[in-house]
Amino acid sequence: MSVSQELERLTELHRSGAISQEEFEAAKARILQEETRGRVGVMAFIGWLLEGLVTRVVAPLLLAMLAGAAVAAFTSIEIGIAVFVFIIVCAIALVFFASGDF
């Protein structure tokens, strides 16, 4: 049952006199609190997922690209690519060991 359906049912019970004003207010607050809690949980999960994605994937990749480009600018493209690959491998190893999956 959706939140709006629950509130409609609750309102009908209150209008018919089956529940008092206090019971109506308490039940309404409980329904709205449960709805809010569900939304907060989803938003927290999305935030956690995005934070993990940025810290474990995007940041190491950008660092490796910058380091590879800097080395390539002063030496050769082959050495720059080697530095890029080395940093990516190190970043993957750090994530792997930090997660405890080793």
Backbone torsions as a table, in degrees:
resi	resn	phi	psi	omega
1	MET	NA	133.7	-179.2
2	SER	-75.0	165.5	179.7
3	VAL	-62.2	-42.9	-179.8
4	SER	-64.3	-37.2	178.3
5	GLN	-67.1	-40.5	178.2
6	GLU	-63.8	-42.1	179.3
7	LEU	-67.0	-37.7	176.3
8	GLU	-63.1	-43.9	179.2
9	ARG	-63.1	-42.3	179.2
10	LEU	-63.6	-42.9	178.6
11	THR	-62.2	-41.3	179.3
12	GLU	-64.0	-41.2	177.0
13	LEU	-62.1	-39.7	-179.6
14	HIS	-68.1	-43.4	180.0
15	ARG	-64.1	-35.4	-178.6
16	SER	-79.0	-9.3	179.2
17	GLY	88.7	6.4	-179.2
18	ALA	-70.6	-27.4	176.0
19	ILE	-131.5	152.6	-178.2
20	SER	-80.7	173.0	177.8
21	GLN	-61.0	-42.2	-179.9
22	GLU	-64.3	-43.4	178.6
23	GLU	-64.4	-39.6	178.3
24	PHE	-61.4	-48.6	-179.0
25	GLU	-62.9	-41.8	-179.2
26	ALA	-66.0	-43.9	-179.9
27	ALA	-67.5	-38.9	178.3
28	LYS	-63.5	-44.6	178.9
29	ALA	-62.2	-41.3	179.5
30	ARG	-63.0	-44.0	179.9
31	ILE	-62.8	-46.0	-178.9
32	LEU	-68.4	-35.3	178.2
33	GLN	-66.0	-42.0	178.3
34	GLU	-63.1	-39.7	178.8
35	GLU	-63.9	-44.5	180.0
36	THR	-65.1	-41.5	180.0
37	ARG	-61.1	-39.6	178.3
38	GLY	-64.1	-41.4	179.1
39	ARG	-66.5	-41.7	179.7
40	VAL	-63.3	-39.8	178.9
41	GLY	-62.0	-42.5	178.9
42	VAL	-66.0	-43.6	180.0
43	MET	-65.6	-37.5	177.8
44	ALA	-64.6	-40.9	178.3
45	PHE	-63.8	-43.6	179.1
46	ILE	-63.5	-41.9	177.0
47	GLY	-61.8	-43.8	177.9
48	TRP	-62.3	-42.9	-179.7
49	LEU	-63.9	-46.0	179.6
50	LEU	-66.0	-39.7	178.4
51	GLU	-62.2	-43.8	178.1
52	GLY	-63.9	-39.3	179.5
53	LEU	-63.8	-44.7	-178.5
54	VAL	-68.6	-46.9	-175.2
55	THR	-73.5	-30.8	-175.7
56	ARG	-98.6	-17.6	-176.1
57	VAL	-122.2	-58.6	-171.5
58	VAL	-68.0	-49.1	-177.1
59	ALA	-60.7	-49.3	177.7
60	PRO	-62.5	-36.3	179.6
61	LEU	-65.5	-43.5	177.8
62	LEU	-64.2	-41.5	177.8
63	LEU	-60.3	-44.8	179.8
64	ALA	-64.6	-40.7	179.5
65	MET	-64.5	-44.1	179.3
66	LEU	-64.3	-44.6	180.0
67	ALA	-64.6	-44.0	178.7
68	GLY	-62.2	-42.1	179.7
69	ALA	-67.3	-39.3	179.2
70	ALA	-65.2	-43.5	179.3
71	VAL	-66.3	-42.4	-179.6
72	ALA	-63.6	-33.4	-179.5
73	ALA	-67.2	-31.5	-176.8
74	PHE	-100.3	-15.6	-180.0
75	THR	-126.6	-116.1	179.3
76	SER	-126.2	162.9	-178.7
77	ILE	-64.0	-33.6	-179.6
78	GLU	-64.4	-42.3	178.5
79	ILE	-68.2	-38.3	176.5
80	GLY	-60.6	-42.6	177.6
81	ILE	-65.2	-40.0	178.8
82	ALA	-62.5	-41.5	177.8
83	VAL	-64.0	-43.5	178.4
84	PHE	-56.8	-49.9	-178.6
85	VAL	-64.1	-42.0	179.7
86	PHE	-60.2	-45.5	-178.6
87	ILE	-67.1	-38.8	177.3
88	ILE	-62.2	-44.5	179.4
89	VAL	-62.3	-42.9	178.1
90	CYS	-62.9	-42.2	179.9
91	ALA	-63.7	-42.2	178.3
92	ILE	-63.6	-42.5	179.0
93	ALA	-62.6	-42.7	178.7
94	LEU	-62.3	-44.2	178.2
95	VAL	-63.0	-42.8	-179.3
96	PHE	-61.6	-49.2	-178.7
97	PHE	-71.8	-34.9	179.0
98	ALA	-67.1	-29.6	-179.3
99	SER	-77.8	-13.5	179.9
100	GLY	80.9	14.9	-178.2
101	ASP	-89.3	8.8	-176.8
102	PHE	-82.4	NA	NA
